[in-house]
Amino acid sequence: MLKVKRVAITGSLACGKTTVCRFFKEWGAYVVSADALLHQAFSCNTPIRHKVCQLFGDTIVEGSSINRSKIAEIVLHSPDLLEQLETICHPYVNQEIQRQYKIVCDTGKYPLFVAEVPLLFESPYSLKEWFDVTILVFSSEKKAKKRYLEQGGTAEQFEFRESRYMSVTEKTDLVDYTLSNNASVEILKKHSKNLFKKLNQKNP
């Protein structure tokens, strides 16, 4: 089985993680998102969906999917429910990331395996030791909050979710590389491209 380099991209809320992942995918990497995995699991008849519905009740279901906004609003005022939710979701995401990695190695088609993992260092279920390379994407809180509100979130949700992240300074000491997203998208893409090339060298 071909070993493909395992790269984790992390960062706080609305910092630009997904944008960097999109760039990497455009350049040939295999990209998986923890949030996307949960969204998919919540939209299908899966064991994890049943567990979440048992925890919160059927009021969180709309049509054929779980309404993640309703869950977000509930856990905003219930740390205990949030902890129980993470106990259900985080191990599932880890297993799915590792399952997809094995498939990627078997195909031999991709230069990098990239996973977007927001709570890479904060979660007790973290796979941080499993990855070969870790990348922190960061931006100022002011810019991140502006992006979050433009995406339809509320200020209260932003403050609550942001409080769960370690500071940029703390995480800078833990990761292998950092990418600043305080300027334009074009500049972020340029720096991301340079890092992508570096990671594809034999000894980055």
C-alpha positions in Angstrom: 0.0 0.0 0.0 1.4 3.4 -1.0 1.8 5.8 2.0 0.3 9.2 1.3 1.3 12.1 3.5 -1.5 12.9 6.0 -2.1 16.7 6.4 -4.4 18.3 8.9 -5.7 21.8 8.3 -7.1 23.5 11.4 -7.9 26.9 12.7 -10.6 28.9 14.6 -14.0 29.8 13.4 -14.3 31.4 9.9 -10.6 31.8 9.6 -10.3 30.4 6.0 -9.7 26.7 6.6 -12.2 25.6 3.9 -10.7 28.0 1.4 -7.2 26.6 1.8 -8.7 23.1 1.5 -10.4 24.1 -1.7 -7.1 25.3 -3.1 -5.4 22.0 -2.1 -8.1 20.0 -3.8 -7.8 22.1 -6.9 -4.1 21.3 -7.0 -4.7 17.5 -6.8 -4.9 16.6 -3.1 -7.6 14.4 -1.7 -9.6 16.5 0.8 -12.0 15.5 3.5 -13.9 17.8 5.9 -15.0 16.8 9.4 -18.0 19.1 9.1 -18.9 17.6 5.7 -18.7 14.1 7.1 -21.2 15.0 9.8 -23.5 16.8 7.4 -23.6 13.7 5.2 -24.2 11.4 8.2 -27.0 13.6 9.5 -28.7 13.5 6.0 -28.8 9.7 5.8 -30.3 6.8 7.7 -27.1 6.2 9.8 -26.5 4.9 13.3 -24.9 8.3 14.2 -28.1 10.1 13.1 -30.2 7.9 15.3 -28.0 8.5 18.3 -28.2 12.3 17.8 -32.0 12.2 17.4 -32.2 10.2 20.6 -30.2 12.8 22.4 -32.1 15.9 21.1 -35.5 14.5 20.1 -37.2 14.6 16.7 -37.7 18.4 16.8 -34.2 18.8 15.2 -35.3 16.8 12.1 -36.6 18.7 9.1 -37.6 16.7 6.0 -35.0 14.0 5.6 -32.1 15.8 7.4 -31.1 16.9 10.8 -31.2 20.7 11.2 -27.7 21.5 12.4 -28.7 25.1 13.2 -31.3 23.9 15.7 -28.6 21.7 17.4 -26.2 24.7 17.5 -28.9 26.8 19.2 -29.6 24.1 21.8 -26.0 23.4 22.8 -25.4 27.1 23.0 -27.2 27.0 26.3 -26.3 23.4 27.4 -22.7 22.5 27.8 -23.7 19.0 28.9 -25.5 18.3 25.7 -22.6 19.6 23.7 -20.3 17.2 25.5 -22.6 14.3 24.8 -22.9 15.3 21.1 -19.1 15.4 20.7 -18.9 12.0 22.3 -21.1 10.7 19.5 -19.7 12.7 16.6 -15.9 13.0 17.1 -15.1 9.2 17.2 -17.2 8.7 14.1 -15.4 11.5 12.2 -12.0 10.0 13.2 -13.0 6.5 12.0 -14.3 7.9 8.7 -11.1 10.0 8.1 -9.0 6.9 8.6 -11.2 4.8 6.5 -11.0 7.2 3.6 -7.2 7.4 4.0 -6.8 3.7 3.4 -8.8 4.0 0.2 -6.7 6.9 -1.0 -3.5 4.9 -0.3 -4.9 2.0 -2.3 -5.7 4.2 -5.3 -2.3 5.8 -5.6 -3.9 8.8 -7.3 -3.3 11.6 -4.9 -0.1 13.4 -3.7 -1.6 14.4 -0.3 -4.4 13.4 2.0 -5.8 16.5 3.6 -8.4 16.7 6.4 -10.0 19.8 7.6 -10.3 19.4 11.4 -11.4 22.5 13.3 -10.9 21.2 16.9 -7.7 19.3 16.1 -6.0 20.4 19.4 -9.1 21.1 21.5 -10.9 17.8 21.2 -10.1 14.9 23.6 -10.8 12.6 20.7 -8.2 14.3 18.4 -6.2 12.5 15.8 -3.4 15.1 16.0 -0.7 12.5 16.6 -1.9 10.5 13.6 -1.2 13.2 11.0 2.2 13.7 9.5 1.8 17.5 9.0 -0.4 20.1 10.7 -1.3 23.5 9.3 -2.9 26.4 11.1 -4.9 28.9 9.2 -5.6 32.1 11.1 -7.0 35.5 10.8 -7.9 38.4 13.2 -11.0 37.8 15.3 -12.6 40.9 13.8 -12.2 39.6 10.2 -13.4 36.1 11.3 -16.5 37.5 13.0 -17.4 39.5 10.0 -17.1 36.4 7.7 -19.2 34.4 10.2 -22.0 37.0 10.3 -22.0 37.3 6.5 -22.5 33.5 6.4 -25.7 33.8 8.5 -24.4 33.2 12.0 -25.2 35.3 15.0 -22.8 37.2 17.2 -23.8 35.1 20.2 -23.0 31.9 18.3 -19.7 33.3 17.2 -18.6 34.2 20.7 -19.7 30.8 22.1 -18.0 28.8 19.4 -14.9 31.0 19.4 -14.5 30.5 23.1 -13.9 26.8 22.6 -10.8 27.3 20.5 -7.3 27.6 21.8 -5.6 31.0 21.0 -3.6 31.4 17.8 -0.5 31.9 19.8 -1.0 28.6 21.6 -1.6 26.7 18.4 1.2 28.3 16.5 3.6 26.4 18.9 1.9 23.1 18.1 1.7 23.1 14.3 4.2 22.6 11.6 3.1 25.5 9.4 0.9 28.5 9.5 -1.1 30.4 6.9 -2.3 34.0 7.6 -5.6 35.0 6.1 -5.6 38.7 7.1 -5.1 40.0 3.5 -6.7 39.1 0.2 -7.8 35.7 -1.1 -5.2 36.0 -3.8 -2.4 36.4 -1.2 -3.7 33.4 0.7 -3.8 31.4 -2.4 -0.2 32.3 -3.3 1.1 31.3 0.2 -1.0 28.1 0.1 0.5 27.2 -3.3 4.0 27.6 -2.0 3.2 25.4 1.0 1.5 22.8 -1.2 4.7 22.6 -3.4 6.8 22.2 -0.2 4.7 19.4 1.1 5.0 17.5 -2.1 8.8 17.5 -1.9 10.4 14.4 -0.6 11.7 16.2 2.5 9.5 19.2 3.3 
